[in-house]
Amino acid sequence: MSDKNKKRRRLTPGRAMVSTVMLFFFLAFFLLFLKDFAWQSLALSLVVPVIILFGSVGITKLFPADTLLLSLTNFLCALGVLVLYRLDPDRGFTQAVNYGVGVAAMIGCTLLIRYLPSFRFVNWAFMLASIGLLALPLVIGTERNGANSWITLGGRSFQPSEIVKIALLISMAHMLSRRKVIFTMGFAAICVLILAVQNDFGTALLYFGTALVLGYASTGNLLLVGAGVGGAGAAVVLGNMIMPDKFARAMSRVEVWLDPWQDVQGAGYQIVQGLIAMANGGLWGVGLGAGNATVIPEHYNDFIFAVIVNEFGMLFGLIVILMYAFIMIRGIMIARNTRTMFHALLATGCAAMIALQVFVIIGGNIKLIPLTGITLPFISYGGTSLVSSLCIIGILQGVAARNAAGIHEDRELAMQGGGVR
């Protein structure tokens, strides 16, 4: 290969984007190091770019991968580590470790989807495990922020619903690809019901929305969507009548959403402080480390988008939203290029789950919809959340790898056929 071709290869858009992202986070952490000369800041200025390099470029050496999807995902993950470290060094360091574990889990999910020919023999196990894990907090769960959806083991807490996301996507895609629509919707309804009993309405909404998207994608039947929405509405009304205490918190969130200013120091405090923080950020932000958004309750989790807008500005916040939009678009493109119904539905479900989760949490931050307690994918604090989100990207990458392998096989067959006389 000539020097000119080598240089051209080095300057591809994908590599240029990865280099820019690595430089951005190196400089960001180094600036934090110059502020307080903490060795953790200096360490992360080196470690985070290395993880980005491996997660964006190194993975492509192992199997065919969507480089743009990897680059966008790694930027968002690194942004989460940066913001969390600025807010709380211990949380930031923990998130960096979770990031590394998540990249390894992402690779595992990619290989699973790429090489496992069928999930027919494990689908029942996935379904039973999903229901069992979701129901476990009802027995040994701990309550946090009003939701009894957490399990504490060995001093560490996690949400089984984050783990079940992966099994749910695979099981629903598998059953819908075999035209088991009613059975699939019944399975999804059981999962949603368990989450509702735990007062985890945010995750229940996420599961419900993903099931509706997959149901419509597999059947093209709008009546199914209408029946699902109508059934959910009826279930909410009935549940509010039978278990008013369970739905009281959800109803109060709707009231706060309608008018958070009526109780600024009480129920509306979180939303009001989030809106003020974003308004103070303006177009360009107050600067990394100069923000005061820590006054927002759950600023490292539910309201981390408000923190980002406060310190980096509204334009940067819009860029973050566009990155999520591109991830969804890449997921749909991967789904369109598949050869099997199962993989098409699987990729569609992954894209839908990420998109719905982003819409619900950012929509709650900007007062577009009532606030629900779920995480912002890749950015919010939480090991289970980050790992599960990266596993969803791993599933997409696995489908993309199968697509690439299919194209390669077609080329091989075309070349062999072209040589026949």
C-alpha positions, 0 to 999 in steps of 0.5 A, a space after each residue: 500500500 502506498 504512503 498516500 493510500 495509508 494516509 487516506 486510510 488514517 484520515 477516514 471520518 470514523 477515525 477522525 471522529 474517534 480522535 476528536 472525542 478522545 481529545 475532548 475528554 482528555 482535555 476535559 479531565 485534564 482541566 479538572 486536574 488543573 483545578 484541584 490537582 487530584 490524581 484521579 482526574 489525571 488518571 481518568 484523562 488517560 483511562 477514559 480515552 483508552 476505553 473510548 479507543 478500544 470501544 470504538 476502534 479495537 472492537 472492529 478488529 474482533 468482528 464487523 461493527 458499526 463504527 458510527 454507532 460505537 463512536 456515538 455510544 462511547 461519547 455518551 458513556 464518557 460524557 456520563 463519567 465526566 459529568 458524574 466525576 465533576 459532581 462526585 469523584 467517587 461516583 465518577 470513578 465507579 461509573 468509569 469501572 462500570 463503563 469498562 465492564 459494560 464494554 465487555 458485556 457489549 462484546 459478549 452480547 454481540 458475539 451471542 447474537 452473531 453466532 447463536 443460530 436460534 433462541 428457540 431452545 432458551 426462550 422459555 428459560 429467558 421468559 421464566 427468568 424474566 418473570 422471576 427476576 422482576 418478581 424478586 423485589 416483591 419478596 426481598 426488595 428495598 424501596 427507593 424513591 417510592 419504588 420497591 424495585 431494588 435488590 441489595 446484595 453484598 452491600 450493592 443495589 441493583 434493579 432486576 428490571 434493567 437485566 430483564 430488558 435484554 431477555 425481554 427484547 430477545 423473547 418478544 422478538 423471537 415469539 413475534 417472529 413466529 407470529 405468536 402475537 397474543 402470547 407475546 403481548 400477554 407476556 409483556 403485560 405480566 411484566 408490566 403488571 409486576 412493575 406497576 405493583 412495585 410502583 416502578 411506573 417509569 420502567 413499566 411505561 418503557 416495557 409497554 411502549 417497546 411491546 407496542 412498537 414491536 407488536 406493530 412492527 411485526 403485524 402492521 396492525 393499528 388496531 393492536 396498538 389501539 387495543 394496547 393503549 385502551 387496555 392500559 388506560 382501563 388498567 390504570 383506571 381500575 388500578 386507581 379504584 382498587 389500589 388508590 395508594 399505589 397510584 397516588 404517587 403517580 397521580 401526584 406527579 401528574 399534578 406537579 407536572 401541570 403546575 410545579 410552581 404551586 409548591 416550589 419548596 415541596 413537590 415541585 422543587 425538583 422540576 423547578 430547580 431543573 428548569 432554572 438550572 437549564 435556563 441559567 446555562 443559556 446557549 453555551 453553559 456556565 462552564 465545566 465545574 462552574 455549575 450549581 445544579 447539585 441543588 437538584 435532587 437526584 441530579 446524578 440520575 434522573 436530572 443529569 440532563 439538566 446538569 449537562 445543559 447547565 454546564 455545557 449549554 443548550 446547544 450542547 444539550 441539543 447535540 446530545 439529543 441528536 446523538 441519541 436520534 442517530 443511534 435510533 436511526 442506525 438501529 432502524 437501518 440495521 433492522 432494515 438490512 437484516 435477512 430474518 424476521 427475528 433479527 429485524 424485530 430484535 434491532 427494532 426493539 433495541 432502537 425503540 427501547 433506547 429512544 423511548 427511554 431518552 424521550 421519557 427522561 428528557 421529556 420529564 426534565 424539560 416538563 414536556 411530560 410528567 417526570 418518571 424515575 428512569 435513567 438516561 441511557 449511557 449517562 446517568 449513574 448506575 452500574 446495572 443501567 449502564 451495562 444493560 444499555 451497552 448490552 442493547 448496543 451489543 445486540 445491535 452490533 451483533 445484528 449488524 455483524 450478521 448483516 455484514 457476514 451475509 453480504 460477504 457470503 453473497 459476494 463470495 457466491 457471486 464471484 464463484 458464480 461468475 467463474 462458471 462457464 
